[in-house]
Amino acid sequence: MQSGHGKRLYLNEVSTRDGFQMESRFIPTDDKVAFINRLSDLGYAKIEVTSFTSAKAIPALQDGEAVMQRIARRPGVVYTALVPNARGAERALESRIEEFNVVMSTSETHNLVNLRMTREQSFRQLSEVITLAQSAKVPVNVSLSCVFGCPMEGEVPLEVVLGWIDRFAQRGVQGITLCDTTGMAYPTQVQEICATALLRQQALDFTAHFHNTRAMGLVNTLAAVESGIVRFDGSLGGIGGCPYAPGATGNVATEDVAHMLACIGYDTGLNLDGLIAAAAELEQLVEHALPAQVSRAGHRLTRHAPPPDFSAILSRAHERDILEAQP
């Protein structure tokens, strides 16, 4: 493993969309706005604010317009949202969205289960969304689900993944997110897929999106970094998942990723102490414990006071030295 030597990486926050959509408790609009405003000051490259899916489909994000319109925009932070269709695109544009994030699966079965459409039907629908975005001069990122495997089909052939990347590149999108939707990825696979995609479509901005379902989120992140990926999604506290993918537990935790990358010399631009404090606030909002590690343990140089009887322990140790030194 090589040191990062200060190389810049860019982290995106998805807890406010990917995370909140999975929560049983509705997070009040005022709390969402205040929380996003707090995150905006922590050094993120991008924050996925909400989803412009129908309120019936995802009631947890029914206040998408209000949240997007009320947040305080910070220079240097891109405020993006999930845009599923033309109606969602119109709502998003009215809310001053700065990037469209559109989603489809590389797996036919998962796409049918998740979106109720074949992949070709999804591509036609998303092409309409892309056209609307381009007419409004708003960039588009495509999140491709199940790139590293589908829980219903198994492996998704690399040539299938690359084929969808090529088709969206031809439609003029700016970025592609390679999503490990149910945590099926493993490091050598990540290296192959990421390196091949980067070489094949050099004009695209690629982002890696990992889940920690099988405790490989961090090692897969390292594999992607070593393959040349510089953009990563993370979810504060490790919350989130896909409601239509069996076994999809939480995303890799932003604070865990930021801590690991900082330890080996990468510059993420993120304020780790601020992330830990924000995670404590998030835990109050969702009203349950978070699966992340660093927000519980603190960074590796977190100092703790010795036990109350430490002075007595030290004194006895000194006495032992004196006794042993006597003839």
Contacts in CASP RR format, 6 or more apart in sequence:
PFRMAT RR
TARGET T0000
AUTHOR 0000-0000-0000
METHOD contacts of the structure
MODEL  1
MQSGHGKRLYLNEVSTRDGFQMESRFIPTDDKVAFINRLSDLGYAKIEVT
SFTSAKAIPALQDGEAVMQRIARRPGVVYTALVPNARGAERALESRIEEF
NVVMSTSETHNLVNLRMTREQSFRQLSEVITLAQSAKVPVNVSLSCVFGC
PMEGEVPLEVVLGWIDRFAQRGVQGITLCDTTGMAYPTQVQEICATALLR
QQALDFTAHFHNTRAMGLVNTLAAVESGIVRFDGSLGGIGGCPYAPGATG
NVATEDVAHMLACIGYDTGLNLDGLIAAAAELEQLVEHALPAQVSRAGHR
LTRHAPPPDFSAILSRAHERDILEAQP
1 222 0 8 1.000
1 226 0 8 1.000
1 264 0 8 1.000
2 226 0 8 1.000
3 264 0 8 1.000
3 265 0 8 1.000
4 264 0 8 1.000
4 265 0 8 1.000
4 266 0 8 1.000
5 265 0 8 1.000
6 265 0 8 1.000
6 266 0 8 1.000
6 267 0 8 1.000
7 230 0 8 1.000
7 265 0 8 1.000
7 266 0 8 1.000
7 267 0 8 1.000
8 230 0 8 1.000
8 266 0 8 1.000
8 267 0 8 1.000
8 269 0 8 1.000
9 225 0 8 1.000
9 230 0 8 1.000
9 231 0 8 1.000
9 232 0 8 1.000
9 261 0 8 1.000
9 266 0 8 1.000
9 267 0 8 1.000
9 268 0 8 1.000
10 45 0 8 1.000
10 46 0 8 1.000
10 230 0 8 1.000
10 231 0 8 1.000
10 232 0 8 1.000
10 268 0 8 1.000
11 44 0 8 1.000
11 45 0 8 1.000
11 231 0 8 1.000
11 232 0 8 1.000
11 233 0 8 1.000
11 234 0 8 1.000
11 254 0 8 1.000
11 257 0 8 1.000
11 258 0 8 1.000
11 268 0 8 1.000
11 269 0 8 1.000
11 270 0 8 1.000
12 44 0 8 1.000
12 45 0 8 1.000
12 46 0 8 1.000
12 47 0 8 1.000
12 48 0 8 1.000
12 80 0 8 1.000
12 207 0 8 1.000
12 231 0 8 1.000
12 232 0 8 1.000
12 233 0 8 1.000
12 234 0 8 1.000
13 39 0 8 1.000
13 44 0 8 1.000
13 46 0 8 1.000
13 47 0 8 1.000
13 48 0 8 1.000
13 233 0 8 1.000
13 234 0 8 1.000
13 235 0 8 1.000
13 236 0 8 1.000
13 254 0 8 1.000
14 48 0 8 1.000
14 209 0 8 1.000
14 233 0 8 1.000
14 234 0 8 1.000
14 235 0 8 1.000
14 251 0 8 1.000
15 234 0 8 1.000
15 235 0 8 1.000
15 236 0 8 1.000
15 237 0 8 1.000
15 238 0 8 1.000
15 239 0 8 1.000
15 240 0 8 1.000
15 251 0 8 1.000
15 254 0 8 1.000
15 282 0 8 1.000
16 32 0 8 1.000
16 35 0 8 1.000
16 36 0 8 1.000
16 39 0 8 1.000
16 47 0 8 1.000
16 48 0 8 1.000
16 49 0 8 1.000
16 50 0 8 1.000
17 48 0 8 1.000
17 49 0 8 1.000
17 50 0 8 1.000
17 51 0 8 1.000
17 61 0 8 1.000
17 81 0 8 1.000
17 82 0 8 1.000
18 48 0 8 1.000
18 233 0 8 1.000
18 235 0 8 1.000
18 240 0 8 1.000
18 241 0 8 1.000
18 251 0 8 1.000
19 235 0 8 1.000
19 239 0 8 1.000
19 240 0 8 1.000
19 241 0 8 1.000
19 250 0 8 1.000
19 251 0 8 1.000
20 27 0 8 1.000
20 32 0 8 1.000
20 60 0 8 1.000
20 61 0 8 1.000
20 239 0 8 1.000
21 51 0 8 1.000
21 58 0 8 1.000
21 60 0 8 1.000
21 61 0 8 1.000
21 240 0 8 1.000
21 243 0 8 1.000
22 60 0 8 1.000
22 239 0 8 1.000
22 240 0 8 1.000
22 241 0 8 1.000
22 243 0 8 1.000
22 250 0 8 1.000
23 60 0 8 1.000
23 239 0 8 1.000
23 286 0 8 1.000
25 286 0 8 1.000
25 287 0 8 1.000
26 59 0 8 1.000
26 60 0 8 1.000
27 35 0 8 1.000
27 60 0 8 1.000
27 285 0 8 1.000
27 286 0 8 1.000
29 63 0 8 1.000
29 66 0 8 1.000
29 67 0 8 1.000
29 70 0 8 1.000
31 285 0 8 1.000
32 50 0 8 1.000
32 63 0 8 1.000
32 67 0 8 1.000
33 67 0 8 1.000
33 70 0 8 1.000
33 71 0 8 1.000
35 278 0 8 1.000
35 281 0 8 1.000
35 282 0 8 1.000
35 285 0 8 1.000
36 47 0 8 1.000
36 49 0 8 1.000
36 67 0 8 1.000
36 71 0 8 1.000
37 71 0 8 1.000
37 72 0 8 1.000
38 278 0 8 1.000
38 281 0 8 1.000
39 47 0 8 1.000
39 236 0 8 1.000
39 278 0 8 1.000
40 47 0 8 1.000
40 71 0 8 1.000
40 72 0 8 1.000
40 73 0 8 1.000
40 74 0 8 1.000
40 77 0 8 1.000
41 74 0 8 1.000
41 271 0 8 1.000
42 270 0 8 1.000
42 271 0 8 1.000
42 274 0 8 1.000
42 275 0 8 1.000
42 278 0 8 1.000
43 77 0 8 1.000
43 269 0 8 1.000
43 270 0 8 1.000
43 271 0 8 1.000
44 77 0 8 1.000
44 270 0 8 1.000
45 76 0 8 1.000
45 77 0 8 1.000
45 78 0 8 1.000
45 231 0 8 1.000
46 77 0 8 1.000
46 78 0 8 1.000
46 79 0 8 1.000
46 80 0 8 1.000
46 99 0 8 1.000
47 77 0 8 1.000
47 78 0 8 1.000
47 79 0 8 1.000
47 80 0 8 1.000
48 80 0 8 1.000
48 81 0 8 1.000
48 82 0 8 1.000
48 101 0 8 1.000
48 233 0 8 1.000
49 64 0 8 1.000
49 67 0 8 1.000
49 68 0 8 1.000
49 71 0 8 1.000
49 79 0 8 1.000
49 80 0 8 1.000
49 81 0 8 1.000
50 61 0 8 1.000
50 63 0 8 1.000
50 64 0 8 1.000
50 67 0 8 1.000
50 68 0 8 1.000
50 81 0 8 1.000
50 82 0 8 1.000
51 58 0 8 1.000
51 61 0 8 1.000
51 64 0 8 1.000
51 81 0 8 1.000
51 82 0 8 1.000
51 84 0 8 1.000
52 64 0 8 1.000
52 65 0 8 1.000
52 81 0 8 1.000
52 82 0 8 1.000
52 83 0 8 1.000
52 84 0 8 1.000
52 88 0 8 1.000
52 89 0 8 1.000
52 91 0 8 1.000
52 92 0 8 1.000
52 95 0 8 1.000
53 61 0 8 1.000
53 82 0 8 1.000
53 84 0 8 1.000
53 88 0 8 1.000
55 61 0 8 1.000
55 62 0 8 1.000
64 81 0 8 1.000
64 95 0 8 1.000
65 91 0 8 1.000
65 94 0 8 1.000
65 95 0 8 1.000
68 79 0 8 1.000
68 81 0 8 1.000
68 92 0 8 1.000
68 95 0 8 1.000
68 96 0 8 1.000
68 97 0 8 1.000
69 95 0 8 1.000
69 96 0 8 1.000
71 79 0 8 1.000
73 79 0 8 1.000
78 98 0 8 1.000
78 99 0 8 1.000
79 97 0 8 1.000
79 98 0 8 1.000
79 99 0 8 1.000
80 97 0 8 1.000
80 98 0 8 1.000
80 99 0 8 1.000
80 100 0 8 1.000
80 101 0 8 1.000
80 141 0 8 1.000
81 92 0 8 1.000
81 95 0 8 1.000
81 97 0 8 1.000
81 99 0 8 1.000
81 100 0 8 1.000
81 101 0 8 1.000
82 101 0 8 1.000
82 102 0 8 1.000
82 103 0 8 1.000
83 89 0 8 1.000
83 92 0 8 1.000
83 97 0 8 1.000
83 100 0 8 1.000
83 101 0 8 1.000
83 102 0 8 1.000
83 129 0 8 1.000
83 133 0 8 1.000
84 102 0 8 1.000
84 103 0 8 1.000
84 115 0 8 1.000
84 125 0 8 1.000
84 129 0 8 1.000
85 125 0 8 1.000
85 128 0 8 1.000
85 129 0 8 1.000
86 125 0 8 1.000
86 128 0 8 1.000
86 129 0 8 1.000
86 132 0 8 1.000
88 129 0 8 1.000
89 100 0 8 1.000
89 128 0 8 1.000
89 129 0 8 1.000
89 132 0 8 1.000
89 133 0 8 1.000
90 132 0 8 1.000
92 100 0 8 1.000
93 132 0 8 1.000
93 136 0 8 1.000
93 138 0 8 1.000
97 138 0 8 1.000
98 138 0 8 1.000
98 139 0 8 1.000
99 138 0 8 1.000
99 139 0 8 1.000
99 140 0 8 1.000
99 141 0 8 1.000
99 174 0 8 1.000
100 129 0 8 1.000
100 130 0 8 1.000
100 133 0 8 1.000
100 138 0 8 1.000
100 139 0 8 1.000
100 140 0 8 1.000
100 141 0 8 1.000
101 140 0 8 1.000
101 141 0 8 1.000
101 142 0 8 1.000
101 143 0 8 1.000
101 177 0 8 1.000
102 126 0 8 1.000
102 129 0 8 1.000
102 130 0 8 1.000
102 140 0 8 1.000
102 141 0 8 1.000
102 142 0 8 1.000
102 143 0 8 1.000
103 115 0 8 1.000
103 142 0 8 1.000
103 143 0 8 1.000
103 144 0 8 1.000
103 145 0 8 1.000
104 111 0 8 1.000
104 115 0 8 1.000
104 119 0 8 1.000
104 122 0 8 1.000
104 123 0 8 1.000
104 126 0 8 1.000
104 142 0 8 1.000
104 144 0 8 1.000
104 145 0 8 1.000
104 164 0 8 1.000
105 111 0 8 1.000
105 114 0 8 1.000
105 115 0 8 1.000
105 119 0 8 1.000
105 122 0 8 1.000
105 144 0 8 1.000
105 145 0 8 1.000
105 146 0 8 1.000
105 150 0 8 1.000
105 181 0 8 1.000
106 119 0 8 1.000
106 144 0 8 1.000
106 145 0 8 1.000
106 146 0 8 1.000
106 147 0 8 1.000
106 150 0 8 1.000
106 156 0 8 1.000
106 160 0 8 1.000
106 161 0 8 1.000
106 164 0 8 1.000
107 145 0 8 1.000
107 146 0 8 1.000
107 149 0 8 1.000
107 150 0 8 1.000
107 152 0 8 1.000
107 153 0 8 1.000
107 154 0 8 1.000
107 156 0 8 1.000
108 118 0 8 1.000
108 119 0 8 1.000
108 153 0 8 1.000
109 150 0 8 1.000
109 152 0 8 1.000
109 153 0 8 1.000
110 145 0 8 1.000
110 146 0 8 1.000
110 150 0 8 1.000
110 151 0 8 1.000
110 152 0 8 1.000
110 153 0 8 1.000
110 181 0 8 1.000
110 244 0 8 1.000
110 245 0 8 1.000
111 117 0 8 1.000
111 118 0 8 1.000
111 119 0 8 1.000
111 122 0 8 1.000
111 145 0 8 1.000
112 118 0 8 1.000
113 152 0 8 1.000
113 244 0 8 1.000
113 245 0 8 1.000
114 145 0 8 1.000
114 242 0 8 1.000
114 244 0 8 1.000
114 245 0 8 1.000
115 122 0 8 1.000
117 125 0 8 1.000
119 164 0 8 1.000
123 164 0 8 1.000
123 167 0 8 1.000
126 142 0 8 1.000
127 171 0 8 1.000
129 140 0 8 1.000
130 140 0 8 1.000
130 171 0 8 1.000
130 172 0 8 1.000
130 173 0 8 1.000
133 139 0 8 1.000
133 140 0 8 1.000
134 140 0 8 1.000
134 172 0 8 1.000
139 173 0 8 1.000
139 174 0 8 1.000
139 175 0 8 1.000
140 172 0 8 1.000
140 173 0 8 1.000
140 174 0 8 1.000
140 175 0 8 1.000
141 173 0 8 1.000
141 174 0 8 1.000
141 175 0 8 1.000
141 176 0 8 1.000
141 177 0 8 1.000
141 205 0 8 1.000
141 207 0 8 1.000
142 168 0 8 1.000
142 173 0 8 1.000
142 175 0 8 1.000
142 176 0 8 1.000
142 177 0 8 1.000
143 176 0 8 1.000
143 177 0 8 1.000
143 179 0 8 1.000
143 209 0 8 1.000
144 161 0 8 1.000
144 164 0 8 1.000
144 165 0 8 1.000
144 176 0 8 1.000
144 177 0 8 1.000
144 178 0 8 1.000
144 179 0 8 1.000
145 179 0 8 1.000
145 181 0 8 1.000
145 242 0 8 1.000
145 245 0 8 1.000
146 153 0 8 1.000
146 156 0 8 1.000
146 179 0 8 1.000
146 181 0 8 1.000
146 182 0 8 1.000
146 245 0 8 1.000
147 156 0 8 1.000
147 161 0 8 1.000
147 178 0 8 1.000
147 179 0 8 1.000
147 180 0 8 1.000
147 181 0 8 1.000
147 193 0 8 1.000
148 156 0 8 1.000
148 178 0 8 1.000
148 179 0 8 1.000
148 180 0 8 1.000
148 181 0 8 1.000
148 183 0 8 1.000
148 184 0 8 1.000
148 185 0 8 1.000
148 186 0 8 1.000
148 189 0 8 1.000
148 190 0 8 1.000
148 193 0 8 1.000
149 155 0 8 1.000
149 156 0 8 1.000
149 180 0 8 1.000
149 181 0 8 1.000
149 182 0 8 1.000
149 184 0 8 1.000
149 185 0 8 1.000
150 156 0 8 1.000
150 181 0 8 1.000
150 182 0 8 1.000
150 184 0 8 1.000
151 181 0 8 1.000
151 182 0 8 1.000
151 184 0 8 1.000
151 245 0 8 1.000
151 246 0 8 1.000
151 247 0 8 1.000
151 248 0 8 1.000
152 246 0 8 1.000
154 184 0 8 1.000
158 192 0 8 1.000
158 193 0 8 1.000
158 196 0 8 1.000
161 178 0 8 1.000
161 193 0 8 1.000
161 197 0 8 1.000
162 196 0 8 1.000
162 197 0 8 1.000
162 200 0 8 1.000
165 176 0 8 1.000
165 197 0 8 1.000
165 200 0 8 1.000
165 201 0 8 1.000
165 204 0 8 1.000
166 200 0 8 1.000
166 201 0 8 1.000
168 176 0 8 1.000
169 176 0 8 1.000
169 201 0 8 1.000
169 203 0 8 1.000
169 204 0 8 1.000
173 204 0 8 1.000
174 204 0 8 1.000
174 205 0 8 1.000
175 204 0 8 1.000
175 205 0 8 1.000
175 206 0 8 1.000
175 207 0 8 1.000
176 197 0 8 1.000
176 201 0 8 1.000
176 204 0 8 1.000
176 205 0 8 1.000
176 206 0 8 1.000
176 207 0 8 1.000
177 206 0 8 1.000
177 207 0 8 1.000
177 208 0 8 1.000
177 209 0 8 1.000
177 233 0 8 1.000
178 193 0 8 1.000
178 194 0 8 1.000
178 197 0 8 1.000
178 206 0 8 1.000
178 207 0 8 1.000
178 208 0 8 1.000
178 209 0 8 1.000
179 209 0 8 1.000
180 190 0 8 1.000
180 208 0 8 1.000
180 209 0 8 1.000
180 210 0 8 1.000
180 211 0 8 1.000
180 217 0 8 1.000
180 220 0 8 1.000
181 211 0 8 1.000
181 241 0 8 1.000
181 242 0 8 1.000
181 245 0 8 1.000
181 248 0 8 1.000
182 211 0 8 1.000
182 213 0 8 1.000
182 242 0 8 1.000
182 245 0 8 1.000
182 246 0 8 1.000
182 247 0 8 1.000
182 248 0 8 1.000
183 210 0 8 1.000
183 211 0 8 1.000
183 212 0 8 1.000
183 213 0 8 1.000
183 214 0 8 1.000
183 216 0 8 1.000
183 217 0 8 1.000
183 248 0 8 1.000
184 213 0 8 1.000
184 214 0 8 1.000
185 210 0 8 1.000
185 216 0 8 1.000
185 217 0 8 1.000
185 220 0 8 1.000
186 216 0 8 1.000
186 220 0 8 1.000
187 216 0 8 1.000
187 219 0 8 1.000
187 220 0 8 1.000
187 222 0 8 1.000
187 223 0 8 1.000
188 223 0 8 1.000
190 208 0 8 1.000
190 220 0 8 1.000
190 223 0 8 1.000
190 224 0 8 1.000
190 227 0 8 1.000
191 223 0 8 1.000
191 224 0 8 1.000
191 226 0 8 1.000
191 227 0 8 1.000
194 206 0 8 1.000
194 208 0 8 1.000
194 223 0 8 1.000
194 224 0 8 1.000
194 227 0 8 1.000
194 228 0 8 1.000
194 229 0 8 1.000
195 227 0 8 1.000
195 228 0 8 1.000
197 206 0 8 1.000
198 206 0 8 1.000
198 227 0 8 1.000
198 228 0 8 1.000
198 229 0 8 1.000
205 231 0 8 1.000
206 229 0 8 1.000
206 231 0 8 1.000
207 229 0 8 1.000
207 231 0 8 1.000
207 232 0 8 1.000
207 233 0 8 1.000
208 220 0 8 1.000
208 221 0 8 1.000
208 224 0 8 1.000
208 229 0 8 1.000
208 231 0 8 1.000
208 232 0 8 1.000
208 233 0 8 1.000
209 232 0 8 1.000
209 233 0 8 1.000
209 234 0 8 1.000
209 251 0 8 1.000
210 216 0 8 1.000
210 217 0 8 1.000
210 220 0 8 1.000
210 221 0 8 1.000
210 224 0 8 1.000
210 232 0 8 1.000
210 233 0 8 1.000
210 251 0 8 1.000
210 252 0 8 1.000
211 217 0 8 1.000
211 241 0 8 1.000
211 248 0 8 1.000
211 249 0 8 1.000
211 250 0 8 1.000
211 251 0 8 1.000
211 252 0 8 1.000
212 218 0 8 1.000
212 238 0 8 1.000
212 249 0 8 1.000
212 250 0 8 1.000
212 251 0 8 1.000
212 252 0 8 1.000
212 253 0 8 1.000
212 291 0 8 1.000
213 247 0 8 1.000
213 248 0 8 1.000
213 249 0 8 1.000
213 250 0 8 1.000
217 252 0 8 1.000
218 252 0 8 1.000
218 256 0 8 1.000
218 257 0 8 1.000
218 260 0 8 1.000
220 252 0 8 1.000
221 232 0 8 1.000
221 252 0 8 1.000
221 257 0 8 1.000
221 260 0 8 1.000
221 261 0 8 1.000
222 260 0 8 1.000
224 232 0 8 1.000
225 261 0 8 1.000
225 266 0 8 1.000
232 257 0 8 1.000
233 251 0 8 1.000
234 251 0 8 1.000
234 252 0 8 1.000
234 253 0 8 1.000
234 254 0 8 1.000
234 257 0 8 1.000
235 250 0 8 1.000
235 251 0 8 1.000
235 252 0 8 1.000
235 253 0 8 1.000
235 254 0 8 1.000
236 253 0 8 1.000
236 254 0 8 1.000
236 255 0 8 1.000
236 275 0 8 1.000
236 278 0 8 1.000
236 279 0 8 1.000
236 282 0 8 1.000
236 292 0 8 1.000
236 295 0 8 1.000
237 253 0 8 1.000
237 254 0 8 1.000
237 255 0 8 1.000
237 279 0 8 1.000
237 282 0 8 1.000
237 283 0 8 1.000
237 290 0 8 1.000
237 291 0 8 1.000
237 292 0 8 1.000
237 295 0 8 1.000
238 250 0 8 1.000
238 251 0 8 1.000
238 252 0 8 1.000
238 253 0 8 1.000
238 254 0 8 1.000
238 256 0 8 1.000
238 290 0 8 1.000
238 291 0 8 1.000
238 292 0 8 1.000
239 250 0 8 1.000
239 251 0 8 1.000
239 282 0 8 1.000
239 286 0 8 1.000
239 290 0 8 1.000
239 291 0 8 1.000
240 249 0 8 1.000
240 250 0 8 1.000
240 251 0 8 1.000
241 248 0 8 1.000
241 249 0 8 1.000
241 250 0 8 1.000
241 251 0 8 1.000
242 248 0 8 1.000
249 291 0 8 1.000
250 291 0 8 1.000
253 290 0 8 1.000
253 291 0 8 1.000
253 292 0 8 1.000
253 293 0 8 1.000
253 294 0 8 1.000
253 295 0 8 1.000
254 270 0 8 1.000
254 275 0 8 1.000
254 292 0 8 1.000
255 272 0 8 1.000
255 275 0 8 1.000
255 276 0 8 1.000
255 279 0 8 1.000
255 292 0 8 1.000
255 294 0 8 1.000
255 295 0 8 1.000
256 292 0 8 1.000
256 293 0 8 1.000
256 294 0 8 1.000
257 268 0 8 1.000
258 268 0 8 1.000
258 270 0 8 1.000
258 272 0 8 1.000
258 275 0 8 1.000
258 294 0 8 1.000
259 272 0 8 1.000
259 294 0 8 1.000
259 298 0 8 1.000
259 299 0 8 1.000
259 300 0 8 1.000
261 268 0 8 1.000
262 268 0 8 1.000
262 272 0 8 1.000
263 300 0 8 1.000
272 294 0 8 1.000
272 299 0 8 1.000
273 299 0 8 1.000
275 294 0 8 1.000
275 295 0 8 1.000
276 294 0 8 1.000
276 295 0 8 1.000
276 298 0 8 1.000
276 299 0 8 1.000
279 290 0 8 1.000
279 292 0 8 1.000
279 295 0 8 1.000
280 295 0 8 1.000
282 290 0 8 1.000
283 289 0 8 1.000
283 290 0 8 1.000
290 296 0 8 1.000
307 313 0 8 1.000
END
